[in-house]
Amino acid sequence: MSKKRRDNRGRILRYGETQENTGRYRYKYLDAFGEAKYVRSWRLDVNDPVP
């Protein structure tokens, strides 16, 4: 059975989502030209507080 990736709060991260050492979340996606783009945020969910 595969082990699911989790963040510091124990939530399961989806495909493309990672958590940096600072606690910030990063989402990776490909644009229309096939180039990798990143979106970074302190919040993974709408209810998360911003530090």
C-alpha positions, 0 to 999 in steps of 0.5 A: 500500500502506498504512503500518502503525503501529508502536511504538518497538520496531517492533511493529505496533499493532492497531486502537484501540492507540496509544503515547503520548509517554511510552512508555505504551500506550493502548487505546480502546474503546466501552462498552455505552452507546457512550461512549469508554473508555480503558485505559492500560498500560506493557505491550503484551505480557505479556513487556514489562518495566515501567519 
